[in-house]
Amino acid sequence: MTHAALRRALDDAGGVNPFFAVPDAPDLQEWAPLPDLWRRPDRLAAEVHAVRVRLAAGRPLAVVEVRVAASLLFQSLASRLLSPAAATALSHGLLAPPHALRWRPAHPAGLALALDPGARPEELGRPRPQAAAEALARHVVAGALVPAADALRAQVRLAPRLLYGNAASSLAGTVLALAGARPRLAGDALALGRALLARPPLAGLGSFTATAASATAFTRTTCCLYYRLPGGGYCGDCAVAARRS
């Protein structure tokens, strides 16, 4: 399978919302290989610092705890990886593995991913939820999110459940966005989400439920710490908010 086929699949995925978008890297000098994010402690520390600066928004940096910035960086990474991967796997039976992706270190606009010009897809065969779940578990969760979580925890005091709870929340956001934008994929997207939430390291960190307001909603069992930002409040799937209501 060619780069062009992967490019077409990613272009299709990008129509869901910006988290699903993965353009080609326009300048390889500016965009670093994604694995450098967790393999190079200096680059990871710089990325966490950049998140603190953005969240502080001109206020003293001390208003943003390092662990809050690290938590939200991980959640952003999870969303940026899981969203296009789920869409291309379920729609086209293709996946861009993390080593085929690039990112702009400590960019003021925040974390964004791009495709290496020479990237080739991982071929999954006929698009099916179980095959997609296996591929995302291997390439995205084990191949990127686990080493990224380990690297973050080597620098910042964060519980593994907190970080993987962020990934579970990102997965739920992916599933619900994909189901809403592509109704024909709604059943497969939900099956993919449930399959990944049933296996470590995401097992026990959240679940989909039916509600009066929505056909499916998601509640996580951990908190991302967003409420610790000035004016942060609680996320819609927050376990802390659910306990207080």
C-alpha positions, -999 to 999 in steps of 0.1 A, spaced: 0 0 0 13 34 -9 18 67 8 -9 82 -15 -35 57 -2 -26 66 34 -28 103 25 -63 98 10 -74 80 42 -61 107 64 -77 135 43 -110 117 47 -105 114 85 -96 151 87 -131 160 77 -145 149 111 -128 176 132 -94 192 137 -82 164 161 -86 139 132 -64 160 109 -29 149 100 -14 169 71 19 162 54 49 177 72 58 207 51 93 211 65 113 182 80 136 207 97 108 220 117 89 188 124 107 162 145 100 124 145 72 118 170 91 91 190 116 119 200 88 132 222 93 103 247 128 92 238 144 126 245 138 139 280 149 174 270 123 177 243 96 163 266 104 187 293 103 216 268 69 205 256 55 204 292 70 239 297 54 251 265 20 238 277 25 256 310 32 289 292 1 285 270 -21 277 300 -7 306 321 -17 330 292 5 358 304 0 352 341 29 340 364 39 305 354 33 294 390 -5 294 385 -1 263 363 13 232 382 38 212 362 17 180 368 -14 197 353 5 207 322 20 172 319 -15 157 323 -31 179 296 -1 174 272 -7 136 275 -44 140 269 -38 161 238 -13 135 225 -38 107 231 -65 126 212 -42 135 183 -31 99 179 -64 80 186 -87 101 165 -71 97 130 -61 61 138 -96 51 146 -111 68 116 -87 54 90 -88 19 106 -126 17 105 -131 35 72 -101 22 51 -84 -6 70 -53 15 72 -33 31 100 -4 55 102 20 40 128 35 65 153 70 62 138 55 76 105 43 108 123 61 141 132 54 170 155 66 206 160 86 208 192 73 233 217 52 252 191 32 281 205 1 268 188 2 236 207 7 199 198 -1 190 162 9 159 142 20 156 106 28 127 83 63 119 72 65 123 33 78 88 30 54 71 54 37 38 44 5 26 61 0 -4 83 -26 -25 65 -53 -40 86 -73 -58 58 -111 -55 58 -122 -27 81 -136 -44 113 -139 -31 149 -119 -60 164 -90 -57 139 -90 -19 144 -89 -24 182 -60 -48 179 -41 -24 157 -47 7 179 -38 -13 210 -5 -24 194 5 7 175 -11 36 194 -15 25 230 15 2 234 36 19 207 32 55 217 10 62 248 27 37 271 62 50 265 50 86 266 33 80 299 65 63 313 86 92 301 63 118 317 62 99 350 100 99 350 99 137 351 66 146 368 48 129 397 17 115 381 -3 83 387 -5 59 358 -43 57 362 -45 95 358 -26 94 325 -44 64 311 -77 78 323 -69 108 300 -63 83 272 -97 66 279 -114 100 279 -96 109 246 -108 75 231 -143 83 241 -142 117 225 -128 101 194 -156 75 193 -184 100 199 -171 125 174 -167 98 147 -201 84 154 -217 118 152 -199 128 120 -201 94 102 -234 77 114 -226 47 93 -196 40 115 -214 47 148 -218 10 157 -182 1 147 -168 31 165 -185 22 198 -174 -14 194 -139 -2 189 -140 20 220 -155 -7 242 -129 -32 230 -100 -9 239 -116 0 273 -118 -37 281 -80 -42 279 -51 -29 299 -40 -2 304 -74 14 298 -95 -12 316 -116 1 344 -110 38 336 -143 47 321 -174 33 304 -201 43 279 -237 45 292 -271 54 277 -286 86 290 -318 105 284 -299 133 267 -277 111 245 -277 77 229 -242 71 245 -223 91 270 -189 84 287 -179 87 324 -143 83 334 -132 70 368 -102 94 372 -96 132 368 -73 150 344 -66 179 370 -80 205 346 -101 219 376 -68 229 392 -63 256 366 -76 291 375 -112 291 362 -107 255 349 -139 238 361 -147 202 354 -148 183 321 -181 167 309 -170 132 317 -152 140 350 -154 115 378 -149 142 405 -178 163 391 -200 131 390 -193 124 426 -202 160 436 -235 161 417 
